[in-house]
Amino acid sequence: MTGGLLSQLVLPLCLFIIMLGMGLTLAPGDFTRIFRFPRPALAGLGGQMLLLPLVGFALAAWLMPTPALAIGLVLLAACPGGVTSNMVTYMARGDLALSVTLTAVSSLLAVISIPLLVGLAFQVFGGGYQSVRVPAAQMMISLMLMTLLPIALGMWVRTRSEKLARWLEPKISLFGMLFLGALILGVLVREGDQVVTGLMDSGVAIILLNVIMMALGLGSALLLRLDSAQSTSIMLETGIQNSTLAMLIATSFLQDDELAVPAALYSLVMYVTATVVVVMRRRSTRLTRAAAEQGA
């Protein structure tokens, strides 16, 4: 199998399947919930669509030593949470409905925001860096075919047979986790020297992006006086990115594995911090429940 066939057909097809699995978990109400509960939804979307790109650009300009790593970090920051954030929110006993709504709406907006932010990153950080630059319109069309179309198809399957959707979704989720692992491994193998260098050069920026965004997400939720479950969802949605999508855009659209290095490294970091949140939240809810039972 040639590298071109892998990047142009196999990888996009795998993303299509993963996004189909996401669609199997969604219903039309997930998109309209933002109008019924605007305060928490707008807080989460503001963090994802505004604060995250701003922090990504700032850290890229401040800490990233090469144009490729800077552009790769902005690409990562432009990507929505994806199904991983929903899974972690569920494990952390956050507001799953809010998490799903934020993922669904941000995935729609990302079709426009990703090409624009990546194009801006090339203008700001590109300099003499040589890479294949996909026109914004072409990237928007490709993202629609690889994300919005399978999401709509998955939602249609769910409306036709919820039993089939429930049977398919965990299998596709497992496929997505295995695929992400294989994708990270592939980047590590192909860009071994660059990954080691990238870890040394950009590790601080990647960790800061994750920690800062989780702190900003939690802080904004507390300022709005949202409950603990909603605050957890917003914190995770702003701290967990769809690194699979970022790596596929880097390797398939932009045809540059080096741009995928920040996303690969971020995947490792975000799972560590997400695990900490899950452990703390489960312990907190368990103590709260025990206190309530004793009080009763």
C-alpha positions in Angstrom: 0.0 0.0 0.0 1.5 3.3 -1.0 1.7 6.3 1.4 -0.6 8.3 -0.9 -3.3 5.6 -0.8 -3.0 5.5 3.0 -3.2 9.2 3.5 -5.8 9.9 0.8 -8.2 7.0 1.2 -7.6 4.7 4.3 -7.1 7.4 6.9 -10.1 9.6 5.8 -12.2 6.4 5.6 -11.3 5.5 9.2 -12.2 9.0 10.4 -15.5 8.7 8.5 -16.3 5.5 10.5 -15.3 7.1 13.8 -17.6 10.1 13.1 -20.4 7.7 12.1 -20.1 6.2 15.5 -20.4 9.7 17.0 -23.6 10.3 15.0 -25.0 7.1 16.4 -25.0 8.7 19.9 -26.7 12.0 18.7 -30.3 13.1 18.4 -31.7 16.3 17.0 -32.3 17.5 20.5 -28.5 17.6 21.1 -28.3 20.5 18.7 -31.3 22.4 20.0 -30.4 22.0 23.7 -28.1 25.0 23.3 -31.1 27.2 22.9 -32.9 25.7 25.9 -29.9 25.9 28.2 -27.8 28.7 26.7 -25.6 29.7 29.7 -23.6 26.4 30.1 -23.6 25.7 26.4 -22.3 29.2 25.4 -19.7 29.0 28.2 -18.4 25.7 26.7 -18.5 26.9 23.1 -16.8 30.2 24.1 -14.0 28.2 25.6 -13.7 25.9 22.6 -14.1 28.2 19.7 -12.6 31.5 21.1 -10.3 30.9 24.1 -8.7 27.7 22.9 -7.5 29.1 19.5 -6.3 32.3 21.3 -4.3 30.3 23.9 -3.0 28.0 21.1 -1.7 31.0 19.0 -0.2 32.6 22.1 1.7 29.4 23.2 2.8 28.7 19.6 4.2 32.2 19.3 5.8 32.1 22.7 7.2 28.6 23.1 7.2 26.7 19.8 10.7 26.7 18.2 9.8 25.8 14.6 7.0 26.8 12.2 5.9 23.2 11.9 5.4 22.7 15.6 3.7 26.1 15.9 1.2 25.4 13.1 0.6 21.9 14.5 -0.3 23.3 17.9 -2.8 25.8 16.3 -4.2 22.9 14.2 -4.8 20.9 17.4 -6.4 23.9 19.2 -8.8 24.3 16.3 -10.2 20.8 16.5 -13.3 20.1 18.6 -13.5 17.7 21.5 -14.8 14.6 19.7 -16.2 11.4 21.2 -13.3 11.1 23.6 -14.5 14.1 25.6 -17.9 12.5 25.9 -16.5 9.2 27.1 -14.3 10.9 29.7 -17.2 13.1 30.8 -19.3 10.0 31.4 -16.6 8.4 33.4 -16.1 11.6 35.4 -19.8 11.7 36.1 -20.2 15.1 34.5 -23.2 16.4 32.5 -23.1 14.0 29.6 -25.9 15.8 27.7 -24.1 19.1 27.9 -20.9 17.4 26.7 -22.6 15.8 23.7 -24.2 19.1 22.8 -20.9 20.9 22.9 -19.2 18.2 20.8 -22.1 18.2 18.3 -22.2 22.0 17.8 -18.4 22.5 17.8 -18.1 19.8 15.2 -20.4 21.7 12.9 -18.6 25.0 13.5 -15.2 23.3 13.0 -15.9 22.8 9.3 -15.4 26.5 9.0 -13.1 27.4 11.8 -10.4 24.7 11.2 -9.5 25.9 7.6 -9.5 29.5 8.6 -7.4 29.1 11.7 -4.9 26.8 10.0 -4.6 29.2 7.1 -4.0 32.0 9.6 -1.3 29.9 11.3 0.5 29.4 8.0 0.5 33.2 7.4 1.7 34.0 11.0 4.2 31.2 11.5 4.9 29.9 8.0 7.8 32.1 7.0 10.0 29.9 4.7 8.4 26.7 5.9 7.4 24.5 3.0 4.3 22.5 3.1 1.3 21.6 1.0 -1.3 24.2 1.7 -4.8 23.1 1.1 -7.2 26.0 0.1 -9.8 26.7 2.7 -12.7 25.9 0.4 -11.3 22.5 -0.4 -10.6 21.7 3.2 -14.1 22.8 4.2 -15.6 20.5 1.6 -13.4 17.6 2.7 -14.3 18.1 6.4 -17.9 18.2 5.5 -17.6 14.8 3.8 -15.5 13.3 6.5 -17.3 14.7 9.6 -20.8 16.1 9.0 -21.9 13.5 6.4 -21.1 10.5 8.7 -22.6 12.3 11.7 -25.8 12.8 9.8 -25.7 9.2 8.6 -25.3 7.9 12.1 -28.2 10.0 13.4 -30.3 8.7 10.6 -29.4 5.1 11.5 -30.4 5.8 15.1 -33.8 7.2 14.1 -34.4 4.1 12.0 -33.2 1.6 14.6 -32.0 2.6 18.0 -31.2 -1.0 18.8 -28.8 -1.2 15.9 -27.2 2.1 16.9 -26.6 0.9 20.4 -25.1 -2.3 19.1 -22.8 -0.5 16.6 -21.7 2.4 18.8 -19.4 0.6 21.3 -17.8 -1.4 18.5 -17.0 1.8 16.6 -15.8 3.5 19.8 -13.3 0.6 20.3 -12.2 0.9 16.7 -11.7 4.6 17.3 -9.5 4.0 20.3 -7.4 1.4 18.5 -7.1 3.6 15.5 -5.9 6.5 17.5 -3.3 4.3 19.1 -2.2 3.0 15.7 -2.1 6.6 14.3 0.0 7.8 17.2 2.4 4.8 16.8 2.7 5.5 13.1 3.6 9.2 13.7 6.1 8.1 16.3 7.7 5.6 14.0 7.8 7.8 10.9 8.9 11.0 12.8 10.9 9.3 15.5 13.7 11.9 15.7 11.2 14.7 15.2 9.0 13.4 18.0 12.0 13.2 20.5 13.0 16.7 19.4 9.4 17.9 19.5 8.9 16.5 23.0 12.0 18.3 24.3 11.2 21.6 22.4 7.4 21.7 22.7 6.5 19.6 25.7 6.0 22.6 27.9 3.7 24.3 25.4 1.6 21.2 25.0 1.2 20.6 28.7 0.4 24.3 29.3 -2.3 24.2 26.5 -4.0 21.3 28.2 -3.7 22.6 31.8 -4.5 26.3 31.0 -7.6 25.3 29.0 -8.9 23.0 31.6 -8.4 25.7 34.2 -10.1 28.3 32.0 -13.0 26.0 31.3 -13.5 25.3 35.0 -13.1 29.0 35.9 -15.7 30.2 33.5 -18.1 27.6 34.7 -17.6 28.6 38.3 -18.0 32.3 37.4 -21.4 31.4 35.9 -22.2 29.4 39.0 -22.9 26.2 37.1 -23.2 23.0 39.1 -20.3 20.6 39.5 -21.5 18.2 36.8 -21.8 21.0 34.2 -18.4 22.5 35.3 -16.8 19.1 34.8 -18.2 18.8 31.3 -17.0 22.3 30.3 -13.6 21.7 31.8 -13.1 18.4 29.9 -14.6 19.8 26.6 -12.1 22.7 26.6 -9.2 20.4 27.6 -9.7 17.4 25.4 -9.2 17.8 21.7 -9.9 15.6 18.7 -6.3 14.7 18.2 -7.3 12.0 15.7 -8.8 14.7 13.4 -5.8 16.9 13.9 -3.4 14.2 12.9 -5.5 13.2 9.9 -5.6 16.8 8.6 -1.8 17.0 9.0 -1.0 13.7 7.3 -3.8 13.7 4.7 -4.7 17.3 3.8 -1.4 19.0 4.5 0.7 15.9 3.8 3.2 16.7 6.5 3.7 14.3 9.4 5.7 16.8 11.3 2.6 18.9 11.7 1.0 15.9 13.5 3.6 15.7 16.2 1.9 18.2 18.7 -1.4 16.3 18.3 0.3 12.9 19.0 2.1 14.3 22.1 -1.1 16.1 23.3 -3.0 12.8 23.1 -0.7 11.3 25.7 -0.9 14.4 28.0 -4.7 14.8 27.8 -5.3 11.2 28.9 -3.1 11.7 31.9 -4.9 14.9 33.1 -8.3 13.4 32.1 -7.6 10.4 34.3 -6.8 12.7 37.2 -10.1 14.5 36.7 -12.0 11.2 36.5 -10.4 9.9 39.8 -11.0 13.1 41.6 -14.6 13.5 40.4 -15.6 9.9 41.2 -14.1 10.3 44.7 -15.9 13.6 45.2 -19.3 12.2 44.1 -18.8 9.1 46.3 -18.0 11.2 49.4 -21.0 13.5 48.6 -23.3 10.6 48.3 -22.0 9.1 51.5 -22.5 12.3 53.4 -26.0 12.7 52.0 -26.9 9.1 53.1 -25.5 9.8 56.6 -27.5 13.0 56.8 -30.6 11.2 55.8 
